[in-house]
Amino acid sequence: MSQKRIMYAPFNFSWVVPDKLACTGWPQNAANLRFLEKEGITHLITLSMERKPPIDDLPKGMKWSQIYIEEFKAPTVKEINQFIDICQRAHFTKDVIAVHCRQGRGRTGVMAACYLVRFQDFTPEMAIVQLRVMRPGSVETYKQERAVVKYYDALRGIREERRREFAELPALPERTTAVELGLSRWKMPVHISMLHRYTNSEKPIKKIPNSLPSYVCKMYNDNF
């Protein structure tokens, strides 16, 4: 068999959210990368400075991002937010993410647990337990467990602050135009990113539609 056709899974590969997020150990060679490509992975995120994939062998079109975290250390909330931002963009671009560290357990487990907290509405405890059932050995240290809790607390604080801001807006009639709502002046990028999921289009919308239904408050709460 041609060397170019050989492929096999990296150590500790599995799906956490099918067709959205996979976790794995370090992809060591081109055969590992071809396996990821076959699985539909379009964006690879490396957390391990000490173990990087062979970048020259990345399949054409596969994106690569790096968020370097020292082994057995807990990522900061800032580093977790970097990962979550990539995942948020992937939802819009339909990218499929694989995240890895050296063995796909500690650092990778923290990021995957925070993904469940952010996008699946898990509590930190539920996210860690679920991940350990799916991927034994995930989230290896107490500090890594605490990192998931800290992210949850930070996320909850942001959501409450934004809900308070939104609650201060005047009540909307059943149908309100974007101009009447003043979205062109108030946090327009936030609302554009939220509104795309409520349209029939598969692509993110480029501008606010002329009419905005009154479920904007529910939409705001769903997303924040």
C-alpha positions as MATLAB code, in Angstrom:
seq = 'MSQKRIMYAPFNFSWVVPDKLACTGWPQNAANLRFLEKEGITHLITLSMERKPPIDDLPKGMKWSQIYIEEFKAPTVKEINQFIDICQRAHFTKDVIAVHCRQGRGRTGVMAACYLVRFQDFTPEMAIVQLRVMRPGSVETYKQERAVVKYYDALRGIREERRREFAELPALPERTTAVELGLSRWKMPVHISMLHRYTNSEKPIKKIPNSLPSYVCKMYNDNF';
ca = [
       0.000    0.000    0.000;
       1.243    3.489   -0.852;
       2.575    5.413    2.129;
       0.318    8.301    1.090;
      -2.763    6.129    1.604;
      -1.908    4.760    5.058;
      -3.993    6.275    7.838;
      -4.782    5.401   11.423;
      -6.197    7.172   14.471;
      -3.981    9.195   16.774;
      -3.730    7.926   20.339;
      -6.892    8.504   22.403;
      -9.041    9.867   19.568;
     -12.791   10.092   20.141;
     -15.745   12.359   19.489;
     -17.142   14.496   22.307;
     -19.847   16.126   20.186;
     -20.199   14.202   16.895;
     -19.315   16.255   13.816;
     -18.453   19.278   15.964;
     -15.700   18.500   18.495;
     -13.245   15.615   18.785;
     -10.443   15.145   21.321;
      -7.221   13.306   20.724;
      -3.660   12.771   21.765;
      -0.835   14.248   19.745;
      -1.116   13.515   15.976;
       2.397   12.274   15.409;
       2.561   11.701   11.667;
       0.916   12.163    8.293;
      -1.097    8.949    8.717;
      -2.713   10.419   11.844;
      -3.513   13.641   10.016;
      -5.037   11.757    7.086;
      -7.252    9.891    9.563;
      -8.439   13.199   11.019;
      -9.189   14.466    7.535;
     -11.170   11.302    6.777;
     -13.176   11.833    9.982;
     -14.165   15.283    8.710;
     -11.851   17.389   10.883;
     -11.222   20.777    9.275;
      -9.578   22.654   12.174;
      -6.884   21.246   14.463;
      -6.064   22.993   17.752;
      -2.753   22.256   19.490;
      -2.421   22.856   23.243;
       0.988   21.186   23.744;
       4.084   23.214   22.956;
       6.172   20.088   23.553;
       4.195   17.950   21.074;
       3.130   19.508   17.781;
       1.724   17.801   14.687;
       3.909   17.637   11.551;
       2.658   20.881   10.049;
       4.176   20.210    6.635;
       1.874   17.187    6.366;
      -1.367   18.996    7.235;
      -4.031   18.060    4.668;
      -4.881   20.816    2.227;
      -7.490   23.139    3.670;
      -7.115   21.989    7.286;
      -6.713   24.946    9.640;
      -4.265   24.883   12.544;
      -4.377   26.979   15.722;
      -2.135   26.964   18.787;
      -2.976   27.772   22.415;
       0.086   26.609   24.290;
      -0.391   25.443   27.887;
       2.276   23.792   30.027;
       1.703   20.090   30.730;
      -0.327   19.340   33.898;
      -1.072   23.059   34.254;
      -4.563   24.526   34.176;
      -5.426   26.944   31.356;
      -6.415   30.464   32.336;
      -9.884   31.831   31.619;
      -8.274   33.913   28.856;
      -6.835   30.792   27.217;
     -10.159   28.972   27.561;
     -11.892   31.936   25.921;
      -9.439   31.727   23.019;
     -10.530   28.128   22.490;
     -14.240   28.947   22.870;
     -13.931   31.828   20.379;
     -12.503   29.426   17.806;
     -15.374   27.031   18.457;
     -17.925   29.844   18.165;
     -16.557   30.836   14.768;
     -16.546   27.185   13.737;
     -20.299   27.033   14.339;
     -20.733   29.771   11.738;
     -18.212   28.427    9.215;
     -19.274   24.771    9.700;
     -15.740   23.768   10.646;
     -15.226   20.552   12.612;
     -12.667   20.837   15.411;
     -10.172   18.414   16.902;
      -8.239   19.558   19.968;
      -5.147   17.819   21.335;
      -2.353   17.962   23.859;
       0.246   15.220   24.413;
      -2.131   12.451   25.484;
      -5.503   14.142   25.073;
      -6.396   13.997   28.759;
      -5.581   16.963   31.010;
      -5.386   20.151   28.953;
      -7.609   18.732   26.232;
     -10.112   17.564   28.840;
     -10.386   21.036   30.372;
     -11.146   22.610   26.992;
     -13.691   19.927   26.112;
     -15.425   20.329   29.484;
     -15.619   24.085   28.966;
     -17.089   23.449   25.518;
     -19.878   21.432   27.169;
     -20.409   24.225   29.690;
     -20.616   26.905   26.985;
     -22.516   25.168   24.220;
     -24.375   22.316   25.939;
     -25.399   24.104   29.174;
     -23.592   21.643   31.451;
     -22.553   22.573   34.970;
     -18.801   22.140   35.601;
     -19.391   18.976   37.646;
     -21.669   17.441   35.012;
     -19.236   18.333   32.216;
     -16.252   16.727   33.963;
     -18.175   13.570   34.904;
     -19.604   13.217   31.390;
     -16.183   13.686   29.855;
     -14.583   11.112   32.161;
     -17.262    8.586   31.220;
     -16.604    9.209   27.529;
     -12.836    9.643   27.854;
     -11.401    8.082   31.045;
      -8.562   10.071   32.582;
      -9.808   13.446   31.380;
      -9.113   16.554   33.495;
      -6.229   15.149   35.498;
      -5.555   17.579   38.357;
      -7.510   19.536   40.934;
      -6.315   22.825   39.407;
      -7.624   21.686   36.030;
     -11.010   20.906   37.613;
     -10.991   24.376   39.175;
     -10.270   25.924   35.764;
     -13.599   24.573   34.482;
     -15.383   26.039   37.519;
     -13.649   29.411   37.068;
     -14.703   29.510   33.424;
     -18.285   28.674   34.394;
     -18.311   31.450   37.002;
     -16.871   33.969   34.525;
     -19.396   32.956   31.867;
     -22.288   33.206   34.311;
     -21.153   36.687   35.337;
     -21.018   37.873   31.731;
     -24.467   36.435   30.995;
     -26.023   38.099   34.033;
     -24.442   41.453   33.189;
     -25.731   41.326   29.616;
     -29.183   40.229   30.708;
     -29.340   43.198   33.090;
     -28.322   45.537   30.284;
     -30.935   44.034   27.996;
     -33.645   44.221   30.687;
     -33.142   47.994   30.849;
     -34.263   48.407   27.229;
     -37.893   49.503   26.691;
     -40.442   46.771   25.929;
     -40.806   45.989   22.224;
     -44.051   45.766   20.266;
     -44.836   42.497   18.500;
     -42.987   43.585   15.366;
     -40.192   46.130   15.537;
     -37.925   47.276   12.731;
     -34.183   47.210   13.148;
     -34.062   50.976   12.767;
     -36.668   51.460   15.514;
     -34.712   49.169   17.800;
     -31.534   51.099   17.100;
     -29.447   48.014   16.358;
     -27.363   49.998   13.913;
     -26.068   51.932   16.922;
     -26.246   49.369   19.761;
     -24.075   46.240   19.756;
     -24.832   45.464   16.135;
     -22.152   42.749   15.686;
     -23.526   40.814   18.667;
     -27.027   40.786   17.245;
     -25.880   39.856   13.744;
     -24.111   36.791   15.127;
     -27.174   35.815   17.146;
     -29.758   36.383   14.423;
     -28.220   34.065   11.851;
     -29.430   30.969   13.729;
     -33.028   32.212   13.536;
     -33.054   32.514    9.735;
     -33.564   29.751    7.189;
     -30.231   30.497    5.568;
     -27.283   28.193    6.158;
     -24.931   31.186    5.981;
     -24.462   33.909    8.604;
     -26.495   36.981    7.672;
     -24.565   40.065    6.611;
     -26.985   42.688    7.877;
     -29.932   43.146   10.200;
     -33.225   42.263    8.464;
     -35.892   44.964    8.135;
     -38.188   43.295   10.642;
     -37.177   41.862   13.994;
     -39.598   39.534   15.862;
     -40.232   40.005   19.546;
     -38.401   36.814   20.495;
     -35.174   38.819   20.471;
     -35.168   38.711   24.279;
     -35.323   34.897   24.279;
     -32.649   34.846   21.611;
     -30.423   37.042   23.766;
     -30.879   34.775   26.781;
     -30.247   31.643   24.714;
     -26.921   32.962   23.521;
     -25.662   34.679   26.641;
];
